[in-house]
């Protein structure tokens, strides 16, 4: 290291994130630098059957590394903004933080706010881009580094990296892939962004689509729809909230399925076959082969095991 290198001040990074998606990028900064001077995350929330307060995954990672953690309920107050300013940040890096950042917050860091967003913007702006990409049948998605601006994911984009969505990709798998890609992209581009050498490109609002927040009631399977759409629903809602259907008075959860080609079933939801290959349900187009199911109070099992213990052929499954 030369004397001139020693004289260059280290960038002061504040990192803001909350769930598992935000952990790989934080850990990459801790390991490779620039190490955050502070981490912001949402307050501890009640979780589990006992409703005990549980720290966010980002808080756990930051405290393990000895980084100061702040957990304001909001960053809209002058007091919270004044505290953020005391860190003298060069940049605020945000990944699934979950709190609204007012313009005043984005004006505090010298290089503003940089968001790691889990889609190829402007497609799937909003809260649930991973789920929505699978539900829509997209063949690819990715992550973007977006310069933050007022508005919902509307800022100009520094860089993107794509990844395919296959016929078997689940939200859980895609989540982990994109979290890793986001960390890699951040390390690659952050020096250029901090130095002011990256010129982000504006998004084309005409191409924008919106990934609205996922609602639990979207998990109900409507067997009048085509099997390929139901398969996307099963994959998009794995691991949460998990696709489900009514079987008599019980609700079964469907963790894995596969669409089979064929005509529309005259009575969608009817179980047409059940055996070692799984449980085949008639749909609005083709059949949906259930491969992994979960009965109330039970663990997930192969649908073939369910078929071995119950005479299912001819029975009906229904949405809500």
C-alpha positions as CSV (number, residue, x, y, z in Angstrom):
1,X,0.0,0.0,0.0
2,X,1.4,3.4,-1.0
3,X,1.2,6.5,1.1
4,X,-1.4,7.9,-1.2
5,X,-3.6,4.8,-0.6
6,X,-3.3,5.4,3.1
7,X,-4.4,9.0,2.7
8,X,-7.6,8.1,1.0
9,X,-10.4,7.9,3.6
10,X,-12.4,4.7,3.7
11,X,-15.9,5.0,2.4
12,X,-18.5,5.3,5.2
13,X,-21.3,2.9,4.4
14,X,-24.6,2.6,6.2
15,X,-26.4,-0.6,5.4
16,X,-30.2,-0.9,5.8
17,X,-32.0,-4.3,5.4
18,X,-34.1,-6.7,7.4
19,X,-34.8,-10.3,6.0
20,X,-32.7,-13.1,4.9
21,X,-32.4,-11.6,1.4
22,X,-30.4,-8.8,2.8
23,X,-27.8,-10.9,4.6
24,X,-25.5,-12.0,1.8
25,X,-24.8,-8.4,0.7
26,X,-24.1,-7.3,4.2
27,X,-21.8,-10.3,4.8
28,X,-20.0,-9.5,1.5
29,X,-19.4,-5.9,2.7
30,X,-18.1,-7.2,6.1
31,X,-15.8,-9.7,4.4
32,X,-14.6,-7.7,1.4
33,X,-15.3,-4.1,2.4
34,X,-16.1,-1.4,2.7
35,X,-17.3,-2.5,6.1
36,X,-20.5,-0.7,7.2
37,X,-20.1,1.8,10.0
38,X,-23.7,1.1,11.0
39,X,-26.6,-1.1,10.1
40,X,-30.3,-0.2,10.2
41,X,-33.0,-2.8,10.4
42,X,-36.6,-3.1,11.5
43,X,-37.4,-3.4,15.2
44,X,-37.6,-6.9,16.7
45,X,-41.0,-8.5,16.0
46,X,-43.0,-11.1,17.8
47,X,-42.6,-14.5,16.1
48,X,-43.4,-18.2,16.6
49,X,-46.1,-19.7,18.8
50,X,-44.9,-18.0,21.9
51,X,-44.9,-14.6,20.1
52,X,-41.5,-13.8,21.6
53,X,-39.6,-10.9,20.2
54,X,-37.2,-12.1,17.5
55,X,-34.4,-10.0,15.9
56,X,-34.2,-9.7,12.1
57,X,-31.6,-11.9,10.2
58,X,-29.7,-8.7,9.4
59,X,-29.5,-7.7,13.0
60,X,-28.1,-11.1,13.9
61,X,-25.5,-10.9,11.2
62,X,-24.5,-7.3,12.1
63,X,-24.2,-8.0,15.8
64,X,-22.1,-11.1,15.1
65,X,-19.7,-8.8,13.3
66,X,-19.7,-6.2,16.0
67,X,-21.4,-3.5,13.9
68,X,-23.6,-0.9,15.6
69,X,-27.3,-1.6,14.9
70,X,-30.1,0.9,14.9
71,X,-33.8,0.0,14.8
72,X,-36.1,3.0,14.4
73,X,-39.8,2.5,13.9
74,X,-39.6,5.1,11.1
75,X,-37.1,7.3,9.4
76,X,-39.6,10.1,8.9
77,X,-38.9,12.0,12.1
78,X,-36.3,14.8,12.3
79,X,-34.7,12.9,15.3
80,X,-34.2,9.7,13.3
81,X,-32.8,11.6,10.4
82,X,-30.4,13.6,12.6
83,X,-29.1,10.4,14.1
84,X,-28.5,8.9,10.6
85,X,-26.6,12.0,9.7
86,X,-24.2,11.5,12.7
87,X,-22.7,8.5,10.9
88,X,-21.6,10.8,8.1
89,X,-22.4,8.2,5.4
90,X,-21.0,8.4,1.9
91,X,-23.7,6.0,0.8
92,X,-26.8,4.3,2.1
93,X,-27.1,0.7,0.8
94,X,-30.6,-0.7,1.0
95,X,-31.8,-4.3,0.6
96,X,-35.4,-5.2,1.5
97,X,-35.4,-2.8,4.5
98,X,-39.1,-2.5,4.6
99,X,-39.4,1.1,5.7
100,X,-40.2,4.1,3.5
101,X,-37.2,6.4,3.0
102,X,-38.2,10.1,2.6
103,X,-36.3,12.4,0.3
104,X,-34.6,13.9,3.3
105,X,-33.1,10.6,4.2
106,X,-31.8,10.0,0.6
107,X,-30.2,13.5,0.7
108,X,-28.0,12.7,3.7
109,X,-25.4,10.4,2.1
110,X,-22.9,12.0,-0.3
111,X,-23.8,9.4,-3.0
112,X,-27.4,9.0,-1.9
113,X,-29.2,5.7,-1.5
114,X,-28.4,2.5,-3.5
115,X,-31.1,-0.2,-3.6
116,X,-30.5,-3.9,-4.3
117,X,-33.8,-4.8,-6.0
118,X,-34.8,-8.4,-6.9
119,X,-36.0,-7.9,-10.5
120,X,-34.9,-6.6,-13.9
121,X,-36.3,-3.1,-13.5
122,X,-38.6,-1.6,-14.6
123,X,-40.3,-5.0,-14.6
124,X,-41.7,-5.9,-11.2
125,X,-41.3,-2.8,-9.1
126,X,-42.7,-3.2,-5.7
127,X,-42.8,-5.6,-2.7
128,X,-43.0,-9.1,-4.2
129,X,-40.9,-9.2,-7.4
130,X,-39.7,-12.8,-7.0
131,X,-43.2,-14.3,-6.5
132,X,-44.7,-12.2,-9.3
133,X,-42.1,-13.2,-11.8
134,X,-42.8,-16.9,-11.2
135,X,-46.6,-16.4,-11.2
136,X,-46.4,-14.5,-14.5
137,X,-44.4,-17.3,-16.2
138,X,-41.3,-15.1,-16.8
139,X,-38.4,-17.0,-18.3
140,X,-35.8,-14.9,-16.5
141,X,-35.4,-12.4,-13.8
142,X,-32.5,-10.8,-11.9
143,X,-31.2,-8.1,-9.6
144,X,-30.6,-4.4,-10.2
145,X,-28.5,-1.8,-8.4
146,X,-30.9,1.2,-8.4
147,X,-30.1,4.8,-7.4
148,X,-32.9,5.5,-5.0
149,X,-35.4,8.3,-5.7
150,X,-38.8,9.2,-4.3
151,X,-41.4,6.8,-5.8
152,X,-41.7,3.1,-5.8
153,X,-38.5,1.7,-7.3
154,X,-38.4,4.4,-9.9
155,X,-34.8,5.5,-9.7
156,X,-32.1,5.1,-12.4
157,X,-30.3,1.8,-12.7
158,X,-26.5,1.3,-12.4
159,X,-26.3,-2.4,-13.3
160,X,-28.3,-5.6,-13.6
161,X,-27.6,-9.3,-13.6
162,X,-30.0,-11.9,-14.9
163,X,-30.8,-15.5,-14.1
164,X,-33.2,-18.0,-15.7
165,X,-36.5,-19.1,-14.2
166,X,-36.9,-22.8,-15.1
167,X,-40.0,-25.0,-15.1
168,X,-39.2,-26.2,-11.6
169,X,-37.9,-23.0,-10.0
170,X,-39.5,-22.1,-6.6
171,X,-39.6,-18.7,-4.9
172,X,-37.3,-20.1,-2.2
173,X,-34.7,-21.2,-4.7
174,X,-34.9,-18.0,-6.7
175,X,-34.7,-15.9,-3.5
176,X,-31.4,-17.5,-2.6
177,X,-30.0,-17.2,-6.1
178,X,-30.9,-13.5,-6.3
179,X,-29.6,-12.7,-2.9
180,X,-26.2,-14.1,-3.9
181,X,-26.2,-12.3,-7.3
182,X,-27.1,-9.0,-5.5
183,X,-24.1,-9.4,-3.2
184,X,-21.8,-10.1,-6.2
185,X,-23.1,-7.2,-8.2
186,X,-22.7,-4.8,-5.3
187,X,-19.1,-5.7,-4.7
188,X,-18.4,-5.3,-8.5
189,X,-20.1,-1.9,-8.9
190,X,-19.8,-0.2,-5.5
191,X,-16.3,1.2,-6.1
192,X,-17.4,2.8,-9.4
193,X,-20.5,4.2,-7.8
194,X,-18.6,5.7,-4.8
195,X,-16.1,7.3,-7.1
196,X,-18.9,8.8,-9.2
197,X,-17.8,7.0,-12.4
198,X,-21.1,5.1,-12.8
199,X,-23.8,6.9,-14.7
200,X,-27.1,5.2,-14.0
201,X,-29.7,4.9,-16.8
202,X,-33.2,6.1,-16.3
203,X,-36.0,3.5,-16.3
204,X,-38.6,3.5,-19.0
205,X,-41.8,4.0,-17.1
206,X,-43.8,2.7,-20.1
207,X,-42.4,-0.8,-19.5
208,X,-43.0,-0.8,-15.7
209,X,-45.0,-3.6,-14.1
210,X,-45.8,-3.8,-10.4
211,X,-45.3,-6.6,-7.9
212,X,-48.0,-6.0,-5.4
213,X,-47.6,-7.4,-1.9
214,X,-48.5,-11.0,-1.6
215,X,-51.8,-11.8,0.2
216,X,-52.3,-15.1,2.0
217,X,-55.6,-15.7,0.3
218,X,-53.9,-15.9,-3.1
219,X,-52.6,-19.3,-2.1
220,X,-56.0,-21.0,-2.8
221,X,-55.9,-23.2,-5.9
222,X,-58.7,-22.7,-8.4
223,X,-58.7,-25.9,-10.5
224,X,-60.8,-24.2,-13.2
225,X,-57.6,-22.6,-14.3
226,X,-55.0,-24.3,-16.6
227,X,-52.6,-26.7,-14.9
228,X,-49.6,-24.7,-16.0
229,X,-50.9,-21.6,-14.1
230,X,-51.6,-23.7,-11.0
231,X,-48.0,-25.1,-11.2
232,X,-46.6,-21.6,-11.2
233,X,-48.8,-20.8,-8.2
234,X,-47.5,-23.8,-6.3
235,X,-43.9,-22.8,-7.1
236,X,-44.4,-19.1,-6.4
237,X,-45.9,-19.8,-3.0
238,X,-43.2,-22.2,-1.9
239,X,-42.0,-21.7,0.9
240,X,-44.7,-19.2,1.9
241,X,-47.7,-19.1,2.1
242,X,-47.9,-22.5,0.4
243,X,-50.6,-23.3,-2.1
244,X,-53.7,-24.9,-0.7
245,X,-57.0,-26.6,-1.5
246,X,-60.0,-27.9,0.3
247,X,-60.4,-31.7,0.6
248,X,-63.8,-32.2,2.2
249,X,-63.7,-30.3,5.5
250,X,-59.9,-30.3,5.6
251,X,-57.3,-27.9,4.0
252,X,-54.4,-29.6,2.3
253,X,-51.2,-27.7,1.4
254,X,-49.4,-28.4,-1.9
255,X,-45.7,-28.0,-1.7
256,X,-44.8,-29.4,-5.1
257,X,-46.7,-30.3,-8.3
258,X,-46.2,-30.7,-12.0
259,X,-48.5,-29.8,-14.9
260,X,-49.5,-32.5,-17.4
261,X,-50.8,-31.7,-20.9
262,X,-54.4,-32.6,-21.8
263,X,-57.9,-31.2,-22.4
264,X,-60.1,-29.3,-20.0
265,X,-61.7,-31.5,-17.3
266,X,-65.5,-31.4,-17.3
267,X,-65.3,-31.3,-13.5
268,X,-62.2,-29.4,-12.5
269,X,-60.8,-30.4,-9.1
270,X,-61.7,-34.1,-9.5
271,X,-58.9,-36.5,-8.7
272,X,-58.5,-38.6,-11.8
273,X,-55.6,-40.8,-10.8
274,X,-53.7,-41.6,-7.6
275,X,-50.7,-43.9,-7.3
276,X,-47.0,-44.2,-7.2
277,X,-46.5,-41.2,-9.5
278,X,-48.6,-38.9,-7.3
279,X,-52.2,-37.5,-7.4
280,X,-53.5,-36.2,-10.7
281,X,-56.2,-33.5,-10.5
282,X,-58.3,-32.4,-13.4
283,X,-58.1,-28.7,-14.3
284,X,-59.3,-26.1,-16.8
285,X,-56.6,-27.4,-19.1
286,X,-54.6,-30.5,-18.5
287,X,-54.0,-32.2,-15.1
288,X,-52.0,-31.0,-12.1
289,X,-50.0,-33.9,-10.6
290,X,-49.5,-33.2,-6.9
291,X,-46.1,-34.5,-5.8
292,X,-45.7,-33.2,-2.2
293,X,-48.7,-32.5,0.1
294,X,-49.3,-31.7,3.7
295,X,-52.4,-32.6,5.7
296,X,-53.5,-30.6,8.7
297,X,-51.2,-31.2,11.7
298,X,-48.9,-33.4,9.6
299,X,-45.5,-33.0,8.0
300,X,-45.2,-32.7,4.2
301,X,-45.2,-36.2,2.5
302,X,-45.0,-37.5,-1.0
303,X,-48.5,-37.4,-2.6
304,X,-47.9,-41.1,-3.5
305,X,-47.8,-41.9,0.2
306,X,-51.2,-40.1,0.7
307,X,-52.6,-42.1,-2.2
308,X,-51.4,-45.4,-0.6
309,X,-53.4,-44.7,2.6
310,X,-56.5,-43.2,1.1
311,X,-58.8,-44.1,-1.8
312,X,-58.6,-40.7,-3.6
313,X,-59.7,-41.4,-7.2
314,X,-63.0,-39.6,-7.9
315,X,-62.8,-37.3,-4.8
316,X,-62.8,-33.6,-5.2
317,X,-60.4,-30.8,-4.3
318,X,-61.7,-27.2,-4.3
319,X,-60.5,-23.7,-3.8
320,X,-61.8,-21.6,-1.0
